[in-house]
Amino acid sequence: LCQPLHKRKNWLFAGSLRAGQRAAAIMSLIQSARLNGHEPFAYLKDVLERLPTQPYSRIGELLPHRWQPAACA
């Protein structure tokens, strides 16, 4: 609540309810990555690169509390 009121109000106008929900989901992932000691940009970049080939049964491995950076080749 330390932010000025006008900054918090900007999120009220995300375009639609779905857009607001998507923004909230992304912000939650970013904050969860931080809380788990990950650099958010590196986390999101790695997850978005791996997501297309990640088996559905192993999607949970990409959540911030279980994520491990991809091994460098």
Buried (B, 14 or more C-beta within 10 A) or exposed (E): EEEEEEEEEEEEEBEEEEEBEEEEEEEEBBEBBEEEEBEBEEBBEBBEEBEEEBEEEEEEEBEBEEBEEEEEE
